[in-house]
């Protein structure tokens, strides 16, 4: 079966049109995926913020943002719980701080939370993790526990 020159041109034109439509559709799909990811990130930020506020950690301090970043990163990739220094390094770059400053800010946020947070929520979240002589969770336990709760509730 052979096609005439005109038929080949028509098919070629149709193919070009379909490729253009496919490109447009692909671009639309990419845009929708980006919007959904952004919405998902916004929902995660709101959920983490709710937890932190209930725990008595308010957004008027840098420690709030460091802690929220750490929890967010752990929710997205829980394997980072085993590499906290790398996580601190990432947050330090994000907030233009030193690594030790990030850890200090998060530790301070935990101290504030112990004093100002909802005691019932504290007991619900951290009763099993408080084994140290100081009677409070470590930074890693604190971040991991909240990240776990959020991941379980998603």
N, C-alpha and C positions, 0 to 999 in steps of 0.2 A: 504494500500500500504506500503510495507516494502522495505527498501533499504538494499542492501548487504553491507558488511563491506567495500569493495573496493569503492563503490559508496559514502559512508559516508566519507571516507578518501579523495576522490577527491573533494567533496563539501567543506569539511573542509579546504583543501589546497586552493581552490579557494577563500573561504571566507577570509582566512588569507592574501592572495595576494591582495584582494580588500581592506581590512582594511589598508594594508601598502600603497597602492596607494592613498587611502583616506587621510591618515596621511600626505603623501608628498604633496598632493594637498592643504590640509588645511594649511600646513606650507608655501607653495608658496603664497596662498591668504593672510596670515598674513604678509608676507614680502612685498607684493604689497601694502597692506593697510598702513604699516609703511612708505613706500616710498612716498605714496600719501599724508599722513599726514605731513611728513617732507617737501614735496614740497609745500603744502598748507601753512605751517608755514613760509617757505622761501618767498613765494609770499606775505604773510601778512607783514612780516618784510620789504620787498622792498617797498610795498605800503605806510606803515607808514613812512619809511625813506624819500620817495619822498615828502610826505606832510610836514614833519618837515623841510626838506631842503628848500622847497618853502616858508615856513614860517620864514626862516632866522635862524633856529636852526641847528647848524653844529655839526658834530660828533666828534669834537675834545675836547668836554667837557663831564663830567660825567652826567650833567643835560640832555643831549640828550638821553642817555641810560636809565635813570630813566623814562623820559617821554615816550620813545618808549615802554618800558616794561609796563607802566601803560595803554597806549592806546591799546596795544596788549591784555592785560588781559581783558580789557573792551569789546573789539571786540569779544573775545571768550565767555565771560560771562558778559553780560550787567548788570545783577542784582548787580554787585559789585559797581556800581555807587552810591548805597545807603549806602555803607560801605567803604568809602574811607580810613579810618584808617587801616582797615584790608588789603586793597590793598597796602597801603604804607608799612605795615609790611611785606608783601610778597616780595615787591620790595627791601626793606631794607635787608632782608635775602639774596636775590639773588645777590645784589651788595655789601654785607658786610658793610652796612651803618646803621645809626640810623634812626628811623622813621622821626624825625624832619629834618634830613639832606635830606631825600628823598623829603619831601614837599618843603623844601627850594630850592633844586635843580630844581624842577619842576617850582616853582614860578619864579626863576631866568630865566629859559628857556622862560617863557611867556614874561618876561620883555625884553629879548633879541629879541624875535620875534616881539614885538611891534615896536622896533627900526629898525630892519633889515629885517623884512619880507616883502613879496609882499603885498602892501596896498589893491589891488583889491581882492586878496584871503582872506585877513583879513576881509574886508567888506562883502564878500560873506559868509564866515563861521560864523562870530561873530557879525554881525550887530544886530541881534535879541537878543543876550545874554548880550550885554553890557548895563546893567541897573544900575550898582552900581555907586556911586558917583566918584569912581576912574576912570571910563571910560574904564574898561577892564574886561574881564571875570574872574570869580573865577577859581581856579585850577580845581575844579570839572566840571564847565561849559566848560572849555577849552578841557579837556580830553574827556568828554562826546560828545562834538560837533564833534571832529575829529573822534572818534570811530563810531558815528552815520553816518557820511559821508562815511566812509569806509564800514560799514555794508550795507548801502543803495546801494553802487556802486558794491557790490560783486554779 
